[in-house]
């Protein structure tokens, strides 16, 4: 990233702003403003990740950049997080969205503000920017939503295609740890301990709540903009990356919103594009300045004259759990759905992907079956890559060994796929609850298989996520399994592979019992969204430029961190495990003389093909120290299951110095509901 320390405007920073809310709660804010006599628009980022320390470096890169270009960059901690008062008890609550509206009104009323505001954010901040836009607060002129979704149930960290993700456990454990952190005594003063204890006692166990909503109900409809796209009335810039978990929503938003909308999807993981990995990172902050200038200052920046969708068309790569860069090129589409992309159906045959339009031959078997071992999925990577290598999928050949595989012909011409493939299945199962994982891979001439997309479907949700229906063993059904949106070029000499499995652990929680899936290939198929070479009709995509940012906040590493990702298998007791360690060591924040330590350990284990043996366990340690003041929390979450219930155990311990000042444990049993 190119560090820029000279801007059109000098920048002033207010680092201890208190924003009062109507119920008496005060939220902690940090505001960077241009030094100018003219009132300026304000851009709000509203998240729970502690603007004073945990996001301070990232904030220092982009909010001063906005200020230097004539906007006020505003970072506010949600109620109950960082140095804000109150308690945070769940994500995207009505209280949070009301708070956001009050914050926007507060900013618009400041003498330095023009009264025009925007919202932006990645992940949580992208979610609430989209949700607040649907509430149409006065003065909100545009938003930027990165790595978010319009569907909180089936296209989020919780229940992909109605299947329970283990990232649901991982993410709940992350917030369990973050909610346990104290405010900074240097900022809030003597009341810090009272605020901390209020959080420890009141934040609750979010995973318990999430497991009690295993189908799409009003709990998930709240905050899902896809329930009413027409509610969004301001312009939207939607952003994601192919290694992220949230690429699908960019396409849906472009197709459904009736407001000026632009989409950007690069090769990145769950990162802002100017910090994007895998690379190439791009000049995203320059793009945001153009976006805000157009919508909040009526500038003629040309942002609406460019392609509606800009995507990174990825070239073939060998399978790897991490990439520094993904080769490819930027291509543009005039709209989505694009007139340049056509759905092409391939019939399935005897473990083959047929050619489009080819008749079903007499040699096609009446049925093909598979019952996958629990080991299928151990090389799946994370549902959402947080760029914590090695969290991308590895060579799929070992996964394919426990799957039902269909191979395409060796390609004689280059093939470009853009959009969401669909596996059309006619099937039967031998159990009342079942799932299917569909994976699409690029198979090289040497046999290595790189996963390029995948999709999950809880087959009891085949007719919708609101009212799942048990399957009748042996009865034939139809279901479409939609895979994640993708942009992938497959070269001559390679071939495509569709693989189907009946479990995908530990990416997704397995069904209650082992399942045998029968597929009837003569009436099944694979639909690919093909982007033919447009030749001279290719839309020009203006260069996105090199990434820029303001000088990052000064920190230094006091103790080194370490990362580990290992798959183990004991061939005596048949216990297998995926173990992940992400230890960030101890980082010193120079400006506030604070040491921060973060470590998480995750373990997902199973024994043989015993579906009752699957177990997910996470432990977090968060530590803060300044002088003779130290505070530390340790949180642990364990999730297991039987064929009828989920069993949840959690514990929280908080320490001030060597003294444990708070402890609580939870033990819950939650019935499985068609999952």
N, C-alpha and C positions, 0 to 999 in steps of 0.2 A: 504494500500500500504506500502511495506517495503521501508523505506528511506535508500538509499545507499550513504554514503559520502566518501567512499574510492574506487578508481577505479584503473585500470592498469596504467593509465596516469593521471598526474596532469592536471588541466584545467585552461586555461586563457580565459577571456571574453573581447571582444571589444564591448561596448554597444552603441557607437555613430558612426557607420560606415556609410559613404555616398557612394552610388554606382552611378556613373555618367552614364547617357544614352546618346545615340548618338544625341538626339534632345535637349540636355542641361538640361533635368530634372534630379534631384537627388532623389534617393530612400533611405529611412532610413532602416538601417539593424542592426541586433545584431548578433554577431558571437561568438560561443564558440569553442575553438580549444584545442587539446591535446598539452601539452608541450613536444615536440619531435623534433629532428633534421630532421626527415624524412617527406617529403611531404605526405599529407593524402587526401583521398577523401572528398568531400563536399556534404552534404545533405541539400537541400533547401526546406523550407516551405514558400510559397508565398501567403499571404492572406491579406484581408483588415481590420482585426479586432484589430489593434493597439497593436504592440508588446511591447510598453512601459508601458501599463496599462491593457487593457481589456483581453489580452491573456498572460500577463506576468507570472502569476503563473503557468499556464499550460506549457508555454515554458520553464520555469525554471526546470520543472520536467524531460522533455525528451531531450532537446538539450544538456545540460551539460552531461547527461548520455551518449549520442553518443560520445561527445568529450572525456569523460573518457575512452571510449573503442576504441579510435583511429580514429574518424571521426570528421570533422568540422560540427557542427550543426548551420545552418544559418536560421534566421527568418527575412524576408523582408516584409515591408508594401507595398501593391500595390500603384501605382500612385494615388494620391489624398486621401490617407487614412493615419491614424496615423501621423507620422512626415515626410512622403514623399511629395514631391512637386507634383503639378498638380491637376487635377480634375478627379474623378471617375464617369462615366456617365452610366454605365451598367455593368452587369456581363459577364465575358469571352469574352470581345471584342478582336478584332484582335490586338489592341494596347497592351492589357494586355499580350497576348501570345508572341508578339514580345519583350515586356519588359522582360518576363521570359527568353527568349533565350539570351538576352543581359546579364541578371544577371548571368545565368549559364556560359556564356563565361567569364565574369568578374571573377567569382570565380575560374574557371579552370586556369586562367592566373596568379593567385596569387602565390607568391613563396612558400607559405605553402601548396599549393594544388597540388596533384598528377596529375591533369588534368582530373580526373574521377569524375563524379558527379551523384547524384540521386535526385529525387524529391519525396516528400511525403506530405500528408495532409489529413485532415478529412473535409468532406463537400466541401466548396469552394476550399480548397487546394487539395482535392482529385480529384475534377473536373479538375482543371487546370494541375495537374500532368498528368492525362490521356490525356488531350488535347495537352499538350506540347510533350508528348511521340509520338503522332501521327505526329508531325512535324519533328521528328528525328534530334534534334540538336546534333552537335558533342560532344562527351564526356558523354552524358547522358546514364548511364549504366544500370539503373533499376529504377522502381518507386514503391511506395506504395500508393494505392488509397483507402481511407476509406470513407464509407458513401457517395458515389457519384454515377453517372449514365452515361451510354453511350447513353441515349435518353433524351435530354433536354425537349422534348415536353410532351410525354405521360407517362414518368416514373420519373418525377421530381415534384417539388413543385407547378408547374403551372397547367397542364391540364391532370390529371390522366384519362387514357382511353378516352381522349377528353372532359372530364368534368372539368369545372373550379373549382379548389380547393380554399377554403377560406384561406388555408395556402399561396396561391398566394398573397392575401391581407396582411396576417400577415407578410410574409417574405419581401414583398416590403416595408412595414411599418418599419420593423427592419432596412433595409438598408437606408431608408429615414432618420431615426434617426441617424444611424452611420455616414452617409455622412455629417451630419450637425455638427459633432464634430470638435473642433479646434485642431491644432497641439499644442504641449507643448512649451510654450515660453522658458522654461529652455533649451530646445534642439535646437530649430530653431532660437531663438533670436528675435530681433525686428520685423522681417518680419512675425511673427506668425499671426498678425491681417489681413494682406494683404492675406496670404494664406487661412485663415479662410473665409474671405469674398468671395474669388474666388470660394471656394467650395460651399458656401451657394447660390451663384448666378448661378453656373454652373452645379451642379450635376443632377438637374432635378427631375422629378417625374417618377420613373421607372414603376410604376403600369400602368400609361397611355400607355407606350410603350407595355407592356406585354398584355394588353387588346386589343390592335390593331392587335394582331397575335393570333387569336382564332383557327387556324388550323395549321397543320405542314407545314411550309413554309421555305424559305431559312434562315429566322431569327433563327429558332430553329435548322435547320440542321447544322448551324455553331456551332462547339463545340460538336456536337453529334458524338462520335467516332463510334457509330453503323452504320453511313453512309458509313464507310470504315474501317473495322477492320484491313485490311491488312496494313494500314498506320502505325500501332503500331509495332515497330521493337525491343523494349527492353523488358526484363522480367517484369512481372506485379504481384504484390501481391495485391489482391482485398479483402476488409474487410468490414463487416457490422454486423448488429444485427437484431434479429427478432422483436424488438420493434422500430426499425428504419424505415424510409420510403424508404430505398435504398437497401433492401436485394436482389431484383430481378436482379440487374445488375451483381452481383457476378456470378450468374449462366450463364448469357448470355456471359460474358467475358470469362469464362472458356470454354464454348462451341465454341466460335467464334475466339478467338485470336490464331494466329499461331506462338506464342512465348512461352517460358517457363512461366507458369502461375500457381499460387497457390491461393486458396480461403479459407477464414476463416469467419464463421458466428457464432456468439454467441448469448446469450440472451439479449444483451445490447440495449439500446436506442441510441440516436445520440451522442455517446461518444467514445473516444478512448478505446480500450479493457482493458488497464491497469487502466483506470478510470471507467470501465464499470458498469452501473446500468441499469436494475436489474442485480445482480450478478449471477454467480461468475465472478469477474474480473480476468484477467489472466496476465501472465508475457509477455506482448506484446513487451515491449522494448527489452527484451532479444531476442525475435523472430526477431525484426528488426535488431539488431546487427548481428545476424546470416545471415539474408538476405543481408544486406549491405556488410558483410565480404565476402560472396560467390560471389556477383556480382561486387563489386567495388574493391576487393582486391584478388580475385581468391582463397579465402580460401576454404578448404574442410570442410564445416559445415554440410553437409547432408540435407540441406533444400529441395533439389530436390528428395531425396530418400523417402520422407514422402508422405502421401496421397495428391492427388491434391486438394481435398476439405475436410476441417475439419469443421464439424457443430455440434452445440449443439442440440441434440434430446431432446425436451422438454417433460416433463411429465405433466399429467393433473393437473390443479390448479383451484380453484374456481374463479369466476369472481371478479376482483378487479381493481381499478383505479391506483394502484401502487403495486409494489412488491420489496421487498429487494433482494430476490434471486428467480430464477426459477429453480426448480429441473430438473435434466436431466443427460445426459452423453454425452461425446464427441464420435462421430463416424466419420469414414473416408471413402471417396469414391475414387476409383482409377482414375476417370475421370468424366467429366460431358458433356453430359448425362451419367449417371451411368449404367453399365450393371446390377446392383443390383436392380434398380428401374423400375417398370413396370406400365404402364397406364392401369387402370381397370375401365371400363365404367359401371355405374349403371343407369338403366332406371328410369324415374320418373313415378309415378302413382298418385293415388288419395291422394294427400298431403303426399305421401310416397316416400322414396328413395328405389328403388327395389334392389334386389340382382343381382350381375353381371350375365349377360346371361339369366336372367329370361324373359320369353315372356311377351308381353304386354297383360294383362288380359282384359276380357270383361267389368270388373267393372271400368276400367280407364275412367274418364270423358273426353269428347271431348275437353273441355277447362276449364281453371281456370283463374280467374281474380283478379286483385288487383288495388286499387287506394290509395296510401299511404298518410297519413296526413303529414304535414310538421314537426310534432314532431319526426318522425322516423329519427334518427341520433343524437339526443341530448345526447345520451350515447355512441357515437362512439369514443370519445377521439380525439386526434389530428391525422392528416394524418401521421405526424412524431413525435414520442415521443422525446422530448428534455430532458427527465428526469426532468420535472417540474411537479411533481405529483399534482393533480391526472389527468394525461393526457392520460391514457390508457383506453380502452373500458370497460364499466361496464356490468352488467348482461343484456343479450340480450332479456330477456323475454318481457320487455316493448316495445322494438323495434320490436319484432316478432309479436306483436299484430296488427301492421299496415302493415304487410308484408304477402306475399304468402309463406307459410311454407311447406317444405317437410322433414319428419322425417324418419331416417333409423331405421332398426331393432336394438334392444338391442344387443350389441356385446357379443359374447360368448368367443372370443379370443382377445388378445391384437392386436391392429392395429397401424402400424407406417406409417405415411405419410411424404414423402420428395419430395418437388418440388412444382409446381404450379397446383392446381386443376383448372378444366375448367367446367363451366356451359354451356352446349350446349342447346340453346333455339330455338324452333320455336315459333314465337310470332306474335301478331298484336297489334297495339295501336290506340287510337282515336284522336291523335294529331300529327302534322307534326314534332315536335321536342320532343324527349323523352330520358330519361336515365333509366338505371337499375343499382341498387346496389345489388350485390350477396354476401351474408355472409355465411361462414361456421362456425358452432359452435359445441363445445363439450358439450353435454347435460348430466349432472350428474343424478343419480337415483332420487335425490330430485327435479329435474326440473331446477336447475340453469344452465344457458347457458353461456359458456365462448367463445367469438369469437376467432377463431384460424386463420382465414384468411378472406379476402374480396377482391372484385374487383369492379371497376366501368366501365361502358361503355356508352358513348354517342351514342345512337342507330342511329343517323344520320351518325356516323362514322363507321358503321358496315362493310364497305368495305375498310376502310383505313382513316387515319387522314388528308390526303392531299386534298381530294375532297369530303367533306361530301354531303349527299343527303337527302333532305326532305323525310319523311315517308308519305306514302299514307294511311290515316286512313282506317282501316279495312283490308288492304292487309297483307298477311302472308309473313314473312321474317324468315331468319335464322341468328343467330349470336352466336359466342362463347365469353363468358365472362371469361377472364383469371384472376384468383385470385392471390394474392401475394404469392410468394414462402414461404414455411413453412417447419418446421420439428417438427412434433407433434406425440406423442404416445397417443392413446386413449385406456383406459383399458376396460376389460370386465365389463359389467353392465352399461356402458355408451352407448350413441348413437350419431350419427352425425345428424346435422340439416342444411339444405340449406334454406336460407330465401332470398326472392327477394322483393325489394321495388322500387317504382318509384321516390323516392327522398331520399336524405341522408344528409339533412341540420342539422347543419351547417358545416359538413365536406366538402361538395361540394355544389356549388351554384345550386339551383333547376332549372328545365326547365321553359320556359316562362309561361306555364299554367299547371294546374293539368292534369295528364295523367292517363288513365285507360289502364293497360297492360293486355293482354290476352295471356296466355301461353298454348300451346297444348302439354300436358304431354306425350302423346303416342309417339311423335317424338322428345322429349327432353331428356336430360340425364345429369349426373354428372360424370366427369372423374377424378379419384383420382390417383395420383402417389404413388404407394404402395411400401414400402421397406420391403420385407419379412425378417424374422430373418435369417441372413446369417450364424448363428451358428459358426462353427470353421473357416469359411471363412472371419469372421469379420476382417477388416484391423486394425492392431494395430495403435493407435494414441499416439505418444510420449507425455508425460505430458507437458503442457504449463507453468507450474510453477506458483509461486505466483507473483503478480504484484510488480514490483520494479520501483524506480525512484530516481532522484537526489533530494536533499532537496528543498522543494518548497520555493519560495520567501516569505519573511515575510510580512504579512498584518494583520490588525486587524479591527474588526467591530466597527465603530464609532456610527452608528445608525442602529438599527435592521431592517431587512426586513420583509416582510410578503407575503403570497401567499393565493389566494382564487380562487376557481373554483365552481361556483354555477349555478344551473338550477332553474329558477323561472317561475311560471305561474299564471297569474291573471285570475280568473274564472269569473270576471265581464266583463272586456274589452277583455278577451282572448289574451292578450299580453303575449308572452313567451320570455325568453332570456337565453342565456348562457353567463355568465360573468366570465372573467379570469383576475386575478390580479397577476402580478409577480413583486414584489418590492424587489430589492436586498439591499435596505437601502443605507448606506454610508460606503464605505470601504476605509481605509487608507493604501496606499502603502509606507511602511517604508523607502525603499531605495531612493525614489525620493520625499518623503514628500508631497504626493498628495492624496487628497480626491476625490473619484469617486462615483457618485450616478447614479443609473439606476432604472427606473420604467416603466412598460408597463401595460396598461389597454386595454382589448379587450372586445367588447360586440357584440354578434350576436343575433338579435331579429327578431320576426315575430308576426303577429296577426292572430290567427285562422288558416284558410287554404287560406289566401289571399297571393298568390304568389308575388304580387306586393309590399307586405309589408316587404319582407326580407331586412335586413340591417346589414352590418358589419361596425364596428367603432373601430379604434385603436388610442390610445394616448401614446406617448413616452415622457419621461423627461430624459435628460442626463445632468449631472452636473459635473464640475471639479473645484477644489479649492486648492490653495496653498497660505498661508499667506493672503495678502489682494487682491489677484487676484482670480476672480471667472468668470466662463463662463457656461452658461446653454442654452440648446435648448429645445423647446417644439414642437413636430410634431404631427399632427392629420390627419387621413385619414378616409373618410367615403365612402362606396360603397353601392349603392342601384340599383334597376333595375325596368324596366317595361317589358312588353312582347316583346318590340322591341329594347330597349336600356339599356346599363349600364350607370349609372350616378355617376361620381367620383368627390369628393370634397376633397381638402387637404389644409393644412396651415402649415406654418413654422414660428416660432418666435425664434430669437436668442438674448441673453442678455449677456452683459459684465458688471458685477456688477448688479446694479439696472437699467441700461440703456438698452432699447431695441435697438440693433444696426442693426437688419435686420428683415424684415417681407415680406412674399410672400404668396399668395394664388392661388389655381388652381381650375377651375371648367370645367369639361369635360363631354361630352355625346358621347358615343361610341356605334355604332349599334351592336346588337347581331348577330353573324354569326353562325347559327346552334348550338347555345349553350343555 
